[in-house]
């Protein structure tokens, strides 16, 4: 997880109203919210063994990738560590992100987020 940016890019194309790869649409998902920075999808998948309930992908040149799981940030941190051997930093609002570095954050009560920002530094 030294670089959390997806290879070959992965984004929502505003012109076609689909992901560039068709991956999410192929699984039957469509965005429930698209704004200037991200497209958000409600999903039913597994992420490091936890129930993934939402994914956010870039909808512009500002690249934000996020996966929200059911469970607290400690559960997500443990699941990632158990599967990769990597311990990720838990951050709060206002932190200064580094491009290509994965972080964990509390999304809501009993929901945690894996997040990666990709930008030119």
PyMOL commands that set and color helices and strands:
alter all, ss='L'
color gray80, all
select helices_A, chain A and resi 23-26+73-84
alter helices_A, ss='H'
color red, helices_A
select strands_A, chain A and resi 12-13+18-19+33-34+38-47+50-58+63-70+90-91+102-108+111-118
alter strands_A, ss='S'
color yellow, strands_A
deselect
rebuild
show_as cartoon
